[in-house]
Amino acid sequence: MIRVVIFDDSDERRESLEELFSLPDNISCVGSFSGCSQLQEQLSALCPDVVLMDIRMPGLDGITATRLIKERFPGIRIIMQTVYDDDENIFSSLRAGAEGYILKSTPGEKIIQSIVDVYSGGAVITPSIALKVTRFFSGTEQPGGDNGMLTPREKEVLRLLTEGLSYKMVSSRLGVSYNTVNSHIKRIYEKLCVNSMGEAVSLAIRNRLV
């Protein structure tokens, strides 16, 4: 059972998500909050696997909250949910350590799949967000980052993940097993000295590694 906690300042949105998460057998909403003022106490008590985090909330914003979660609860996977698809929010969220970034307009079934994907170790980006990341990568190369540290296949795996593909989709696209993709990801983490896909994508963005 995947334990999920929701942070969103909209009562209507939280109620809608709670109802959505009551449908699948493999997901349980264990907490729902309008803000992050008691973040550490709430997460310590509820022990979630995945947090669905709103970016804009009164008091502690979602990006700052994500950074704090990753510092204190590194095993928790985080999906940002927002109405904003501007570059600053996208890349700030990834730099903070989020494993996913989805728009609030994302259909319910895709939200559920996103939770399953990040829980399984994948990264989630909606198509419109993936397009922005791809366009960023296609810009003029800038110095920075040791491009030789990643093998061509590792770069390809990282590039596909930044485009929003799940581990299973990367496996299918490259014609390799899920375990092979997972092994590539572990080596990418080791070489880049990161602990999450969000950090890996952020580092790749900053240093143009793919």
ZIRA-V352787 format. One record per residue. RES is the residue in one small letter. SS is DSSP state (H for helix, E for strand, L for the rest). PHI is phi in whole degrees, 0 to 359 (none if undefined). Layout:
res = [RES	RES]
ss = [SS	SS]
phi = [PHI	PHI]
//
This chain:
res = [m	i	r	v	v	i	f	d	d	s	d	e	r	r	e	s	l	e	e	l	f	s	l	p	d	n	i	s	c	v	g	s	f	s	g	c	s	q	l	q	e	q	l	s	a	l	c	p	d	v	v	l	m	d	i	r	m	p	g	l	d	g	i	t	a	t	r	l	i	k	e	r	f	p	g	i	r	i	i	m	q	t	v	y	d	d	d	e	n	i	f	s	s	l	r	a	g	a	e	g	y	i	l	k	s	t	p	g	e	k	i	i	q	s	i	v	d	v	y	s	g	g	a	v	i	t	p	s	i	a	l	k	v	t	r	f	f	s	g	t	e	q	p	g	g	d	n	g	m	l	t	p	r	e	k	e	v	l	r	l	l	t	e	g	l	s	y	k	m	v	s	s	r	l	g	v	s	y	n	t	v	n	s	h	i	k	r	i	y	e	k	l	c	v	n	s	m	g	e	a	v	s	l	a	i	r	n	r	l	v]
ss = [L	E	E	E	E	E	E	L	L	L	H	H	H	H	H	H	H	H	H	H	H	L	L	L	L	L	E	E	E	E	E	E	E	L	L	L	L	L	H	H	H	H	H	H	H	H	L	L	L	E	E	E	E	E	L	L	L	L	L	L	L	H	H	H	H	H	H	H	H	H	H	H	L	L	L	L	E	E	E	E	E	E	L	L	L	L	H	H	H	H	H	H	H	H	H	H	L	L	L	E	E	E	E	L	L	L	L	H	H	H	H	H	H	H	H	H	H	H	H	L	L	L	L	E	E	L	H	H	H	H	H	H	H	H	H	H	H	L	L	L	L	L	L	L	L	L	H	H	H	L	L	H	H	H	H	H	H	H	H	H	H	H	L	L	L	L	H	H	H	H	H	H	H	H	L	L	L	H	H	H	H	H	H	H	H	H	H	H	H	H	H	H	L	L	L	L	H	H	H	H	H	H	H	H	H	H	H	L	L	L]
phi = [none	271	271	240	240	252	238	199	279	266	301	297	295	297	297	296	291	300	294	299	283	279	278	285	281	258	231	227	278	260	190	211	224	273	198	246	296	240	308	296	297	295	287	297	283	263	49	285	272	226	247	260	245	282	281	261	218	295	79	284	282	295	291	297	298	299	299	294	299	293	286	260	226	300	280	282	270	233	244	279	233	203	268	263	237	282	301	300	294	300	286	295	295	294	296	289	115	296	270	210	213	233	276	294	279	299	302	305	295	284	296	299	296	297	296	298	294	290	297	277	105	270	239	231	221	292	306	293	289	301	297	296	296	298	296	297	295	279	289	297	297	237	299	128	86	269	298	281	285	257	288	305	291	295	296	295	299	297	298	295	292	291	276	99	283	282	302	295	292	297	303	293	297	269	70	234	283	301	296	294	299	299	294	299	298	299	290	298	302	296	290	269	59	234	240	210	295	302	294	297	296	299	295	297	295	296	253	52	279	230]
//
